[in-house]
Amino acid sequence: NEKRLELILLLLKTIGFILRKDDPLQLKTFLQELRTKCSSSTLLSSSSKRIEFMMDTIKSLKNNDVRKLPGGFEPERIDRLRKIYRNLVKDKTVQHANMLNVGLQDFLNVKEQGRWWIVGSAWQKQISQDNKNNHNQQVEQRFNEKITKLAKHQHMNTDVRRLVFGTLLTGE
């Protein structure tokens, strides 16, 4: 298959020498199996050039000749990527910075609260109108009707203003 051939070539070019350094016996058995499969398979004539290219890559890996590797081999690039990966895995601050503060209850109460973690804002439960009305009635019951009418006439539109106004008028 041509896709598999391209993937094998990419792997050999990218990490072939690292595999040779880490586990040469495993690489040798892999290359032998690959060579037997390539020689036994009847691939399309268009991919025969790719097979020759792969054989050249295998030969340069076998002889440990970095210079002859087509496309070049950059061990510095792979070392840099390894360092970046290690820093990402080990660094605790990055892990905490990328964490979403979504709990199980947030997922269970999606119908009530919505998916706030997707929208990007925290959800706060709204106070129902019944609770607001009860609080207003408690403030109005504290003083007689005459004082509450006077407070409304003086544009005391919040509970705190009405309480202060009523306390000042009824105080001695």
Order of alpha helices (4+ residues) and beta strands (2+ residues): alpha-alpha-alpha-alpha-alpha-alpha-alpha-alpha-alpha-alpha-alpha
